[in-house]
């Protein structure tokens, strides 16, 4: 499967309906604006894999692989998915793409019940909260979270 790439970040152009009515010639300018709008529509919303994170990490804002557009936090909705109740082992790099090797010395290991207790990515800062609740030791700040980002570009009209 090929990857869509653009040489420049596309913008949105407002085109008057009167320019696109039947019987009127379609100008080069109107065709160019339609092309820009189609490119903008192709990248307006992107689902981006951010990697694996642990409690206390900060999820960075993404950059589009299509045209290198840098998203702001206001344009992002982070989706945490609980991946493991165990903490990652030494050598874990926040944001890595592959599932981490897990630690063997978590406090609640051996518990009969372990559930995600609190799972959040702060909208303003990107801080990861992942608490697990163990039947033997209670709440612990540990675990691994897989993060996706639904990124929606602001629709700002590009002036003529």
N, CA, C and O of each residue as an XYZ file, in Angstrom:
640
protein
N       0.848     -1.178      0.000
C       0.000      0.000      0.000
C       0.891      1.238      0.000
O       1.824      1.340      0.797
N       0.606      2.154     -0.876
C       1.429      3.360     -0.959
C       0.994      4.394      0.070
O      -0.155      4.407      0.513
N       1.915      5.243      0.435
C       1.660      6.315      1.400
C       1.397      7.608      0.648
O       2.159      7.980     -0.245
N       0.323      8.291      1.007
C       0.003      9.584      0.425
C       1.000     10.613      0.932
O       1.232     10.707      2.138
N       1.595     11.387      0.027
C       2.499     12.453      0.437
C       2.228     13.708     -0.385
O       1.908     13.633     -1.571
N       2.359     14.855      0.260
C       2.208     16.146     -0.395
C       3.503     16.922     -0.205
O       4.150     16.822      0.837
N       3.880     17.700     -1.225
C       5.084     18.519     -1.150
C       4.874     19.742     -0.263
O       5.829     20.260      0.315
N       3.626     20.208     -0.152
C       3.318     21.395      0.646
C       2.063     21.129      1.471
O       1.259     20.266      1.119
N       1.896     21.859      2.552
C       0.712     21.735      3.394
C      -0.470     22.382      2.670
O      -0.429     23.575      2.369
N      -1.532     21.602      2.384
C      -2.664     22.180      1.662
C      -3.524     23.066      2.548
O      -3.615     22.860      3.759
N      -4.153     24.053      1.926
C      -5.074     24.942      2.633
C      -6.461     24.834      2.045
O      -6.677     24.111      1.073
N      -7.387     25.540      2.622
C      -8.769     25.532      2.149
C      -9.086     26.855      1.478
O      -8.790     27.917      2.026
N      -9.679     26.803      0.306
C     -10.095     28.000     -0.422
C     -11.608     28.028     -0.515
O     -12.229     27.024     -0.864
N     -12.198     29.151     -0.209
C     -13.637     29.330     -0.347
C     -13.921     29.702     -1.797
O     -13.366     30.673     -2.311
N     -14.782     28.936     -2.456
C     -15.115     29.177     -3.861
C     -16.583     29.581     -3.939
O     -17.453     28.878     -3.424
N     -16.852     30.689     -4.568
C     -18.239     31.151     -4.718
C     -19.028     30.169     -5.577
O     -18.536     29.698     -6.602
N     -20.247     29.866     -5.158
C     -21.104     28.950     -5.913
C     -21.330     29.429     -7.348
O     -21.468     28.619     -8.264
N     -21.366     30.733     -7.535
C     -21.623     31.291     -8.867
C     -20.519     30.934     -9.868
O     -20.752     30.952    -11.076
N     -19.311     30.607     -9.370
C     -18.212     30.229    -10.261
C     -18.355     28.794    -10.763
O     -17.686     28.398    -11.718
N     -19.221     28.022    -10.125
C     -19.330     26.608    -10.465
C     -20.706     26.237    -11.011
O     -21.111     25.078    -10.918
N     -21.414     27.183    -11.567
C     -22.747     26.915    -12.105
C     -22.660     26.474    -13.559
O     -21.709     26.796    -14.272
N     -23.671     25.732    -13.974
C     -23.728     25.251    -15.356
C     -23.759     26.396    -16.349
O     -24.360     27.439    -16.091
N     -23.117     26.200    -17.471
C     -23.115     27.211    -18.517
C     -21.967     28.197    -18.403
O     -21.674     28.911    -19.363
N     -21.308     28.254    -17.246
C     -20.157     29.148    -17.073
C     -18.870     28.367    -17.306
O     -18.790     27.185    -16.970
N     -17.869     29.017    -17.878
C     -16.591     28.311    -18.071
C     -15.906     28.059    -16.722
O     -15.993     28.866    -15.796
N     -15.238     26.934    -16.648
C     -14.474     26.598    -15.446
C     -13.058     27.114    -15.640
O     -12.332     26.640    -16.515
N     -12.668     28.078    -14.832
C     -11.364     28.735    -15.011
C     -10.245     27.926    -14.381
O     -10.482     27.058    -13.541
N      -9.024     28.223    -14.799
C      -7.850     27.576    -14.206
C      -7.784     27.852    -12.706
O      -7.429     26.973    -11.922
N      -8.127     29.071    -12.315
C      -8.100     29.453    -10.900
C      -9.069     28.603    -10.085
O      -8.723     28.136     -9.000
N     -10.288     28.399    -10.604
C     -11.282     27.592     -9.895
C     -10.839     26.138     -9.805
O     -11.016     25.504     -8.765
N     -10.267     25.601    -10.876
C      -9.774     24.212    -10.875
C      -8.664     24.051     -9.843
O      -8.631     23.056     -9.119
N      -7.762     25.016     -9.771
C      -6.671     24.973     -8.802
C      -7.202     24.991     -7.368
O      -6.708     24.259     -6.510
N      -8.213     25.833     -7.110
C      -8.811     25.907     -5.769
C      -9.525     24.606     -5.410
O      -9.456     24.153     -4.268
N     -10.208     24.007     -6.378
C     -10.869     22.716     -6.143
C      -9.827     21.654     -5.810
O     -10.035     20.830     -4.918
N      -8.714     21.675     -6.523
C      -7.630     20.719     -6.260
C      -7.066     20.892     -4.848
O      -6.844     19.908     -4.142
N      -6.833     22.147     -4.435
C      -6.342     22.415     -3.078
C      -7.341     21.930     -2.032
O      -6.950     21.338     -1.026
N      -8.624     22.179     -2.263
C      -9.652     21.756     -1.314
C      -9.715     20.237     -1.200
O      -9.923     19.708     -0.108
N      -9.537     19.525     -2.321
C      -9.534     18.065     -2.295
C      -8.342     17.542     -1.494
O      -8.480     16.586     -0.731
N      -7.186     18.158     -1.662
C      -6.005     17.750     -0.891
C      -6.204     18.022      0.594
O      -5.838     17.199      1.433
N      -6.786     19.177      0.920
C      -7.054     19.502      2.321
C      -8.031     18.491      2.916
O      -7.861     18.061      4.057
N      -9.054     18.110      2.146
C     -10.039     17.143      2.635
C      -9.401     15.784      2.907
O      -9.819     15.073      3.821
N      -8.392     15.423      2.118
C      -7.727     14.132      2.289
C      -6.964     14.042      3.612
O      -6.780     12.947      4.144
N      -6.521     15.180      4.144
C      -5.739     15.173      5.387
C      -6.419     15.916      6.527
O      -5.821     16.075      7.591
N      -7.629     16.366      6.339
C      -8.334     17.133      7.384
C      -8.378     16.367      8.693
O      -8.110     16.938      9.750
N      -8.711     15.082      8.643
C      -8.729     14.239      9.835
C      -7.783     13.071      9.606
O      -7.879     12.365      8.602
N      -6.867     12.875     10.549
C      -5.927     11.763     10.452
C      -5.951     10.965     11.746
O      -6.072     11.535     12.831
N      -5.837      9.654     11.632
C      -5.667      8.778     12.791
C      -4.203      8.386     12.822
O      -3.712      7.724     11.907
N      -3.500      8.797     13.879
C      -2.054      8.600     13.958
C      -1.686      7.743     15.164
O      -2.140      8.008     16.278
N      -0.871      6.723     14.948
C      -0.356      5.893     16.031
C       0.782      6.640     16.712
O       1.743      7.042     16.056
N       0.677      6.828     18.027
C       1.677      7.605     18.766
C       2.713      6.728     19.460
O       3.810      7.200     19.759
N       2.387      5.452     19.724
C       3.329      4.551     20.368
C       2.837      4.072     21.723
O       1.667      4.230     22.073
N       3.768      3.474     22.486
C       3.482      2.959     23.825
C       4.075      3.901     24.867
O       5.178      4.420     24.694
N       3.328      4.114     25.954
C       3.739      5.032     27.011
C       3.458      4.427     28.376
O       2.636      3.521     28.507
N       4.154      4.939     29.399
C       3.943      4.503     30.782
C       3.477      5.703     31.613
O       3.558      6.838     31.142
N       2.994      5.478     32.832
C       2.544      6.591     33.669
C       3.648      7.633     33.864
O       4.812      7.293     34.075
N       3.257      8.905     33.791
C       4.215      9.995     33.969
C       4.833     10.490     32.679
O       5.432     11.565     32.655
N       4.697      9.722     31.600
C       5.208     10.170     30.299
C       4.342     11.302     29.763
O       3.234     11.538     30.244
N       4.863     11.989     28.771
C       4.095     13.018     28.071
C       4.004     12.630     26.607
O       5.019     12.407     25.946
N       2.773     12.551     26.105
C       2.559     12.237     24.694
C       2.760     13.527     23.902
O       2.085     14.522     24.165
N       3.672     13.523     22.944
C       3.910     14.747     22.166
C       2.795     14.981     21.153
O       2.006     14.081     20.868
N       2.738     16.181     20.621
C       1.791     16.436     19.535
C       2.356     15.805     18.262
O       3.568     15.809     18.049
N       1.483     15.268     17.426
C       1.975     14.580     16.229
C       2.317     15.527     15.087
O       1.920     16.692     15.060
N       3.067     14.974     14.153
C       3.380     15.641     12.893
C       2.868     14.712     11.798
O       3.156     13.516     11.813
N       2.118     15.253     10.858
C       1.528     14.447      9.792
C       2.608     13.795      8.935
O       3.536     14.471      8.491
N       2.497     12.486      8.698
C       3.453     11.829      7.802
C       3.190     12.178      6.337
O       4.025     11.902      5.475
N       2.045     12.779      6.052
C       1.684     13.112      4.668
C       2.382     14.376      4.188
O       2.955     14.404      3.099
N       2.328     15.444      5.027
C       2.869     16.726      4.573
C       3.646     17.479      5.655
O       3.948     18.661      5.496
N       3.967     16.796      6.746
C       4.752     17.359      7.862
C       4.038     18.490      8.595
O       4.694     19.338      9.202
N       2.709     18.519      8.551
C       1.936     19.509      9.304
C       2.064     19.195     10.792
O       1.819     18.063     11.211
N       2.443     20.184     11.588
C       2.587     20.006     13.041
C       1.269     20.387     13.719
O       0.843     21.540     13.659
N       0.637     19.419     14.357
C      -0.641     19.652     15.034
C      -0.435     20.342     16.372
O       0.589     20.151     17.028
N      -1.412     21.143     16.772
C      -1.418     21.735     18.115
C      -2.239     20.815     19.018
O      -2.991     19.974     18.524
N      -2.103     20.966     20.319
C      -2.878     20.137     21.256
C      -4.383     20.343     21.066
O      -5.165     19.409     21.249
N      -4.788     21.556     20.702
C      -6.213     21.842     20.502
C      -6.790     21.054     19.326
O      -8.005     20.870     19.251
N      -5.947     20.588     18.412
C      -6.396     19.831     17.248
C      -6.352     18.320     17.478
O      -6.641     17.548     16.564
N      -5.994     17.893     18.687
C      -5.768     16.473     18.959
C      -6.743     15.895     19.985
O      -7.099     16.545     20.968
N      -7.157     14.675     19.731
C      -7.899     13.873     20.699
C      -7.103     12.586     20.865
O      -7.025     11.777     19.941
N      -6.510     12.395     22.045
C      -5.678     11.228     22.299
C      -6.539     10.093     22.833
O      -7.369     10.291     23.720
N      -6.329      8.895     22.279
C      -7.087      7.717     22.668
C      -6.150      6.707     23.328
O      -5.394      6.024     22.636
N      -6.190      6.603     24.670
C      -5.350      5.620     25.342
C      -6.014      4.248     25.330
O      -7.218      4.133     25.555
N      -5.238      3.227     25.070
C      -5.721      1.850     25.120
C      -4.848      1.119     26.135
O      -3.626      1.071     25.993
N      -5.476      0.555     27.153
C      -4.750     -0.163     28.197
C      -4.100     -1.392     27.564
O      -4.796     -2.278     27.067
N      -2.769     -1.448     27.583
C      -2.042     -2.529     26.921
C      -1.517     -3.576     27.900
O      -1.465     -4.760     27.567
N      -1.126     -3.151     29.110
C      -0.608     -4.101     30.093
C      -0.709     -3.509     31.495
O      -0.576     -2.299     31.682
N      -0.944     -4.371     32.470
C      -0.965     -3.930     33.867
C       0.444     -3.899     34.448
O       0.661     -3.326     35.516
N       1.394     -4.505     33.760
C       2.776     -4.517     34.237
C       3.556     -3.348     33.646
O       3.265     -2.883     32.544
N       4.535     -2.890     34.385
C       5.396     -1.797     33.925
C       6.393     -2.314     32.893
O       6.713     -3.502     32.879
N       6.884     -1.426     32.031
C       7.907     -1.849     31.075
C       9.253     -2.073     31.783
O       9.543     -1.457     32.809
N      10.051     -2.956     31.215
C      11.381     -3.255     31.760
C      12.359     -2.145     31.372
O      12.040     -1.251     30.588
N      13.556     -2.234     31.946
C      14.622     -1.281     31.616
C      14.860     -1.310     30.106
O      14.764     -2.358     29.468
N      15.169     -0.147     29.555
C      15.410     -0.036     28.123
C      14.193      0.454     27.354
O      14.269      0.691     26.148
N      13.064      0.608     28.055
C      11.854      1.110     27.402
C      12.056      2.564     27.010
O      12.588      3.355     27.789
N      11.630      2.916     25.799
C      11.699      4.289     25.306
C      10.265      4.763     25.085
O       9.525      4.165     24.304
N       9.875      5.830     25.767
C       8.520      6.354     25.632
C       8.204      6.661     24.178
O       8.978      7.325     23.489
N       7.056      6.171     23.719
C       6.646      6.400     22.351
C       7.132      5.345     21.375
O       6.905      5.463     20.171
N       7.803      4.309     21.882
C       8.295      3.294     20.958
C       7.130      2.605     20.258
O       6.037      2.500     20.815
N       7.366      2.138     19.043
C       6.308      1.581     18.206
C       5.985      0.124     18.529
O       4.888     -0.346     18.228
N       6.913     -0.583     19.128
C       6.691     -2.003     19.420
C       6.326     -2.203     20.886
O       6.733     -1.433     21.756
N       5.551     -3.253     21.139
C       5.161     -3.561     22.506
C       6.420     -3.807     23.341
O       7.311     -4.537     22.907
N       6.505     -3.212     24.525
C       7.743     -3.312     25.314
C       7.902     -4.651     26.034
O       6.938     -5.375     26.281
N       9.149     -4.943     26.356
C       9.437     -6.048     27.269
C       8.949     -5.591     28.639
O       9.138     -4.431     29.005
N       8.318     -6.494     29.406
C       7.719     -6.105     30.682
C       8.589     -6.485     31.875
O       9.333     -7.465     31.834
N       8.481     -5.694     32.929
C       9.223     -5.908     34.169
C       8.682     -7.135     34.902
O       7.514     -7.494     34.757
N       9.537     -7.764     35.679
C       9.125     -8.934     36.468
C       8.942     -8.619     37.942
O       8.682     -9.531     38.726
N       9.068     -7.355     38.350
C       9.013     -7.050     39.782
C       7.961     -5.987     40.116
O       8.244     -5.053     40.866
N       6.757     -6.120     39.568
C       5.692     -5.185     39.886
C       5.119     -5.502     41.266
O       5.055     -6.669     41.651
N       4.695     -4.460     42.028
C       4.229     -4.648     43.403
C       3.041     -5.589     43.553
O       2.975     -6.326     44.537
N       2.130     -5.588     42.639
C       0.921     -6.383     42.816
C       0.957     -7.742     42.162
O      -0.060     -8.433     42.110
N       2.117     -8.137     41.659
C       2.197     -9.420     40.969
C       1.736    -10.542     41.883
O       2.091    -10.571     43.062
N       0.961    -11.449     41.356
C       0.416    -12.538     42.147
C      -0.997    -12.260     42.629
O      -1.634    -13.136     43.214
N      -1.496    -11.057     42.394
C      -2.860    -10.716     42.772
C      -3.849    -11.510     41.916
O      -3.576    -11.841     40.762
N      -4.978    -11.797     42.503
C      -6.016    -12.492     41.753
C      -6.764    -11.536     40.840
O      -7.236    -11.927     39.773
N      -6.872    -10.279     41.262
C      -7.629     -9.304     40.491
C      -6.747     -8.097     40.199
O      -6.143     -7.524     41.106
N      -6.680     -7.722     38.941
C      -6.012     -6.488     38.550
C      -6.886     -5.827     37.483
O      -7.257     -6.450     36.488
N      -7.201     -4.573     37.709
C      -8.037     -3.838     36.751
C      -7.464     -2.449     36.529
O      -6.818     -1.892     37.416
N      -7.701     -1.876     35.327
C      -7.312     -0.482     35.142
C      -8.167      0.377     36.068
O      -9.393      0.273     36.074
N      -7.511      1.215     36.839
C      -8.195      2.023     37.844
C      -8.433      3.430     37.323
O      -9.511      3.997     37.505
N      -7.424      3.986     36.676
C      -7.546      5.307     36.070
C      -6.660      5.340     34.836
O      -5.489      4.962     34.890
N      -7.227      5.796     33.721
C      -6.514      5.838     32.459
C      -6.863      7.151     31.768
O      -8.022      7.391     31.429
N      -5.842      8.012     31.558
C      -6.122      9.335     31.006
C      -4.882      9.907     30.337
O      -3.750      9.624     30.730
N      -5.127     10.716     29.321
C      -4.084     11.560     28.739
C      -4.624     12.976     28.818
O      -5.657     13.287     28.225
N      -3.931     13.826     29.546
C      -4.375     15.195     29.766
C      -4.404     15.954     28.440
O      -3.413     15.989     27.711
N      -5.560     16.562     28.138
C      -5.722     17.281     26.866
C      -4.781     18.469     26.725
O      -4.335     18.780     25.621
N      -4.476     19.134     27.832
C      -3.666     20.346     27.798
C      -2.171     20.066     27.775
O      -1.414     20.744     27.081
N      -1.747     19.052     28.546
C      -0.307     18.808     28.693
C       0.189     17.534     28.005
O       1.375     17.428     27.693
N      -0.695     16.575     27.768
C      -0.281     15.302     27.200
C       0.221     14.323     28.236
O       0.722     13.258     27.876
N       0.101     14.657     29.544
C       0.589     13.777     30.611
C      -0.240     12.497     30.685
O      -1.469     12.531     30.629
N       0.458     11.365     30.813
C      -0.186     10.053     30.868
C      -0.425      9.650     32.320
O       0.487      9.677     33.146
N      -1.671      9.275     32.615
C      -2.019      8.694     33.914
C      -2.487      7.271     33.649
O      -3.414      7.048     32.869
N      -1.853      6.327     34.291
C      -2.249      4.919     34.163
C      -2.092      4.280     35.538
O      -0.978      3.991     35.975
N      -3.208      4.066     36.210
C      -3.180      3.405     37.506
C      -3.903      2.067     37.384
O      -4.963      1.965     36.766
N      -3.312      1.068     37.977
C      -3.949     -0.239     38.030
C      -4.299     -0.531     39.486
O      -3.610     -0.088     40.405
N      -5.362     -1.270     39.677
C      -5.777     -1.629     41.038
C      -5.562     -3.121     41.216
O      -6.118     -3.941     40.485
N      -4.742     -3.455     42.208
C      -4.387     -4.842     42.493
C      -5.113     -5.289     43.766
O      -5.252     -4.512     44.710
N      -5.567     -6.524     43.785
C      -6.313     -7.012     44.943
C      -5.453     -7.089     46.204
O      -5.992     -7.040     47.310
N      -4.140     -7.206     46.066
C      -3.276     -7.321     47.244
C      -2.671     -5.995     47.703
O      -2.433     -5.808     48.896
N      -2.417     -5.063     46.762
C      -1.722     -3.832     47.151
C      -2.494     -2.553     46.856
O      -2.028     -1.471     47.214
N      -3.647     -2.637     46.224
C      -4.421     -1.435     45.906
C      -3.933     -0.763     44.641
O      -3.381     -1.409     43.750
N      -4.143      0.552     44.571
C      -3.809      1.312     43.354
C      -2.302      1.515     43.217
O      -1.617      1.845     44.185
N      -1.805      1.315     42.018
C      -0.383      1.495     41.714
C      -0.262      2.286     40.416
O      -1.043      2.075     39.488
N       0.714      3.199     40.344
C       1.011      3.922     39.101
C       1.915      3.048     38.256
O       3.139      3.159     38.321
N       1.324      2.202     37.483
C       2.098      1.326     36.615
C       1.226      0.854     35.470
O       0.008      1.033     35.482
N       1.851      0.261     34.497
C       1.157     -0.244     33.331
C       1.740      0.334     32.059
O       2.671      1.139     32.082
N       1.168     -0.100     30.952
C       1.586      0.362     29.632
C       0.326      0.737     28.858
O      -0.675      0.022     28.887
N       0.397      1.866     28.170
C      -0.727      2.376     27.399
C      -0.303      2.516     25.935
O       0.760      3.058     25.632
N      -1.148      2.020     25.043
C      -0.953      2.218     23.611
C      -1.790      3.440     23.235
O      -2.963      3.516     23.599
N      -1.202      4.398     22.511
C      -1.887      5.662     22.263
C      -2.045      5.929     20.765
O      -1.109      5.794     19.977
N      -3.269      6.311     20.412
C      -3.577      6.806     19.073
C      -4.029      8.250     19.209
O      -4.469      8.671     20.279
N      -3.922      9.000     18.136
C      -4.386     10.386     18.126
C      -5.304     10.597     16.933
O      -4.950     10.290     15.795
N      -6.496     11.129     17.214
C      -7.373     11.589     16.145
C      -7.067     13.080     16.009
O      -7.396     13.873     16.891
N      -6.444     13.447     14.911
C      -6.009     14.824     14.701
C      -6.881     15.460     13.616
O      -7.031     14.921     12.520
N      -7.447     16.610     13.950
C      -8.324     17.324     13.010
C      -7.765     18.721     12.802
O      -7.670     19.506     13.746
N      -7.395     19.031     11.571
C      -6.825     20.341     11.268
C      -7.864     21.440     11.366
O      -9.026     21.249     11.007
N      -7.439     22.572     11.847
C      -8.320     23.741     11.891
C      -8.604     24.171     10.457
O      -7.704     24.209      9.618
N      -9.855     24.492     10.189
C     -10.203     24.889      8.816
C     -10.159     26.409      8.721
O     -11.146     27.100      8.975
N      -9.002     26.898      8.354
C      -8.795     28.345      8.180
C      -8.728     28.613      6.695
O      -7.936     27.998      5.980
N      -9.557     29.530      6.228
C      -9.560     29.867      4.812
C      -8.231     30.504      4.402
O      -7.667     31.326      5.125
N      -7.750     30.107      3.232
C      -6.557     30.710      2.667
C      -7.016     31.859      1.768
O      -7.875     31.677      0.906
N      -6.446     33.020      1.974
C      -6.874     34.182      1.183
C      -6.396     34.065     -0.255
O      -5.405     33.397     -0.552
N      -7.126     34.732     -1.135
C      -6.770     34.695     -2.569
C      -5.555     35.541     -2.853
O      -5.116     35.627     -3.999
